[in-house]
Structure formats: structure tokens, C-alpha cells
Amino acid sequence: MDLFSGFSIQLAGFYILYSTSARAVFAKRKHNTFFYKRPHFSKAVGGLMLLGSTILFVIPLGITVGLLFSLLSLMTVSGFTIMLLPLRNGHTTPH
């Protein structure tokens, strides 16, 4: 249960950090504009969520394995988020 919670918090934290990016492509929804208009607040919340997810990985797995698992899952989450969100929103890149 701790690993699923940590993974979910990590996904939400990275999405919040992704929403603050000026180059991010996302649909005009309330939560996206809320995070985009408040970058300092969003970066603090997203960073704390990533730190919390790392702690949730370290507690059951130990320090080394927890940190490595946190890094590996962060790379997976970030890769999928950056690749798949523009496809979901129906935007294409200009040529």
C-alpha cells in the first residue's frame, strides 16, 4: 500500500510541476490554470509531494533501494507524462 501511495503522490507532484512549465501543452481546465498562474506555490507543493513520495518509498524498502526506486519511478512517470499528455489533449506540434 505504501508503494502505491508513493507512486500516486509522485505522479500528482510531477503533474503539478509539469503544469508550471511555460512549454507544457495542456487543455484549458481549472486546475491547470490554477497551477500555471501560481508557479511559486505550485513548485513548492510539487516538490514537497515528490519528497513525500520518496519518504514513502524509503520507509518500506530501506534507504538505498527506496532512493533508487524513487528515482526510477520518477523517470518513468516523467517520461510517460511528457510523451502522453500532448496526445491526450489533441495537440500536434507545428512543423
RARAGI-V177724 format. One line per field, one symbol per residue. phi: phi as a letter, one per 20 degrees, with the letter a starting at -180 (. if undefined). burial: I if it has 16 or more other C-alpha atoms within 10 Angstrom, else O. A space follows every 50 residues. Layout:
phi: ???
burial: ???
This chain:
phi: .ffffffffffffffffffeffefdbffcffffffffcffffffffffff ffffffffgeenffffffffffffffffffffeeffffemedefe
burial: OOIOOIIOIIIIIIIIIIIIOOOOIIOOOOOIOOIIOOIOOIIOIIIOII IIIIIIIIOOIOOOOIIOIIOOIIOOIIOOOOOOIIOOOOOOOOO
